[in-house]
Each structure stands twice: as C-alpha cells, then as structure tokens.
Amino acid sequence: MDKQRWQTLMHNLAGQPSLDTYQQLVCAYSEPHRYYHTATHIDACLVHLDRVKALAQAPAILEMALWFHDAVYQTQSNHNEQDSADWAVHFLQNAGAAVNVSHQVHHLIMATATHTTHDHPDTAWMVDIDLAILGQNTQTFADFETQIRKEYAWVPIAEYCQRRSQIFETFVQRPHLYQTAYFQERYEAMARSNLQTAIRRLQAGALVC
C-alpha cells in the first residue's frame, strides 16, 4: 500500500493527501486476525488494476474502491462490505470529493458482497480484480485457501468444509467466472481447475470430520 500512490489518487479525486486515513487503512489491513485480507491483497488488486486501467471508465474511482473494499473485515460479521463502503463514503465526503464519486465508490465496493455485476460500467472490473486470486497458479491458490481457513479458524472444520465447498460450487456453476474478456482469457480455465480441486478436497474433509 504505497503512500505515494495514495497521495496521487487523493490529489486526483479530492486535491488533498489525507494521510491520516491512509494510516488508518494501513492499520486496518494489518489487523492480527487477517491472513489473506491484508495489504498484500490490496497491492495485488492494484497490480491487476494497472494492467486494465486503460479499459476502465473511471480508473481513479475504481482504484479508490479497491483501497477500501476490505477495510472492515470481521469474519463473524455479515456486513463487512457495507461497513467498508460506508467508511469510504464518509471519508470521501469529508475530503471534499464530488458526490458522484462517493456514490460510485460505494456501489463498486458493494458489488464485492455477491461478486455479480450491476449497472455501473466498472463493476465488472471491480469483481474480476477481486476474484483474480481464483485463477492464479496452483501454489498461490493453495496459499490463499490456507490463509482463508486461518481467518475462519473459529469455525468447526466439518462446517467450514461444507460451507466453503458450497460457495465454490456456486462459482463453477456460472457460465463465466469472470465478467470481462480480459480476465476470462487469462484466468478462467485455471480458476475452474483450482475450484474443482478445492471442492473435492473440501468435500473429502467434511466427510472425514
């Protein structure tokens, strides 16, 4: 989470650096109960954004949504996305950003709650970037799964395996895991392979427990 990058983004959207909020975000993504939803995840999202920035309608707004989309993350909460989106809106309004900017950021963050597209033109990019981890190499995906399990260590293993398997099955049943041609061409096949492997492992784990 590069400070200079944050300052450049804030200059583009509101004309001020807002370093206090930058530090708050760094602290949020450094919380000890996080293993995957950390600054590393945000940095990875920004790398993916940089590769498609020229294709986005409002790249600065999309980037701001990525910075905030997991800012609030409690594994026993059902409204992390809502809380993260609300924080982003409150911050942007106080920072003097245009009203439409805060509304669009809120909309983009909320899209990550269901990982489905809506009416905003950059929603597909937001969702695909957040799900890019599914299409990475086998080891990276395995590390991701280990990190998520650590975040949900409080859930009994049999219950965890069952729920995680169900989530992955909803993804593989979709006609496309990714919404954009860019992500489909690069990550769709690997993502489906990773998910199928994970489903088999999770189902076997649930049966054993």
N, C-alpha and C positions, 0 to 999 in steps of 0.2 A: 504494500500500500504506500506508493511513493508520494511523499509530501509535495514535491514539485508538481507532480501530475494533478494532485488535488487542487493546488493553488491555481493552476492553469484552467482547470474545469470551473472553479468558482469564479474566476475572472470572466469566463465566457458566459456564465449564467447569471451572476449577480454583482460582479465587479468588486468583490471583497474576498480575502483569503479564508476567513472563518476557520482559523487554525484550532480554536477550542473544540469545534465539532469534529475536526479531523482527529484530534487526540481522543475524543470520546469514542469515535468509531474504532480506532486502533485498540483501545481498551476493551471495547465490546467484543471484537473479534479475537481477543486474547484471553477470554474467559476460560477458566480451567476445565469446564465441562465440555468444551468444544474440542473435537479431534479432526473433523472434516470441515465444518463450517467456520473456518478461520480466515485470517488474512491471505493464506495461501490460496484458498478457493477464490477469493475476490481477485487476487492477482491473475489467476488462471483465466477467470472470466474476462478480465481486461485484455489479456493476450488474444483471446478469441475475438473480442470486440475490435481490436486493432486490425485484424485480418479482414473484417467485413465492414469497417466503418464507412467506406465509400458507398456502400449499398444501403445504409440506413438513412431514413428520412431525417431524423433528428438525433445524430450521434451523441451530442453532449447530454441531452435529456436521457438517452438510453444509458450512457455511462453513469450518470448520477443515480439512476435506478439500480444499477449493478452495485454501486458502492453501498447502497442502503438495504439491499433486498434481504439480507440475513442479519441485519444489525441487531435485531432482537431474536434470540434463539434459545428457547427453553423447551426441552423435549417433552415436558408434561403439559405443554400449552397447545391449544388448538387455534390460536390466533397470532402466531408469530408474524405472518405476512402482514396482517392488519396493523399490528403494533409497529412493525418496521416502516410500513407505508405512512402511518400517522406521524411517526417521528420525522420522516423525510419531509412531509408537508409542513409540519410545524417549523422545522429548521429553515426550509426554503422561503416560507412566508416571512419569517423574521429577518432573513438575509436580504430581503428585497427582490427576490426573483419574481418574474411575472406569474400571474395566477395560473395561466395555462400550463406553465412549466411544472408547477407543483401538482396540478391535476394529472398531467400526463405521467409524471414520475410515480404517483400513487397508483395509477392504472397499471403501469408496467410491473410494479412490484406485486400487485395483487394477482397478476397472471401466473406468478410462480407458485401460487397456492394450489392450482389444479393442473398447471403445465398444459393448458389449452389456449388456443388463440382467441382473440376477441376482435373488436373493431379498430383498435389502434394499429396503424401501419407498421410499427416497430415491435409489436408484441411477439411476432414470430421469432425475431432475432433474440428478444429477451428470453423466451422459453428455450430456444435451441442452445443458446450460450449456457444457460443454467444446467441443461441436460447433457452438455458436451462430455462430461465425465463418463457417461454410459458407453461412449464409443471409443474410449482410449484403449491402449494396449492391455493385454491380459493382466499384467502385474499391477499397473496403475489402477485398474478396475478392482482388483483383489484388495489393494491397499485401501481404496475407497470403502469397500464393504466392511473391512476390519474397523475402519475409523467410525463408520456409522454405528456398528454394533457397540463400540465403546461408548458412544454418546447415549445409547439406549441400554446400557448395562443393567439398569434397574428393571427392565422387562424380562420376565422368565423366558428362558431360551426357546421353549416349545412355542410359546405365544409369539415371540419375536419372529421365529422362522415362518410361522403361518401367515402373519400379517405382512411381512416383507415379501414373501412369495406372492401373495395376493396383489400387492402393489405392482410388482414386476409383471405379473400376468396381464394386468390392465394395460400396461405399456405395449407388450408384444402383440396384443390383440388389435392394436390400432393399425390402420392401413399404412401409416408412416409414423415412425417415432419422432422424426424431425419435420418441421414445417417448411423449411427453406430448402431449395435445391442445393445450395452450398453445403449444408450440413448433411443432407441425405446422401450426396455423392461421396462425402469423405468419411462419415461416421455411422451411417445406417446399418450396414452389414455387420460391422464389428459390435455395435451396440446390441443387435439382436442375438449375436453369438454369446456375448457376455451375459445377457439377461437369461437366456435359456440355460446356460451353465449354472448361473446363480440360482435359478428356480429349482433345478434338480438337486443342488446341494442343500438348499433351504428345506425342501420337502423331505429329503432324507434325514436332515437334522431334526425336524419336527417329529418324524416317526420314531426316531431313536429315543427322544426325551419322554 
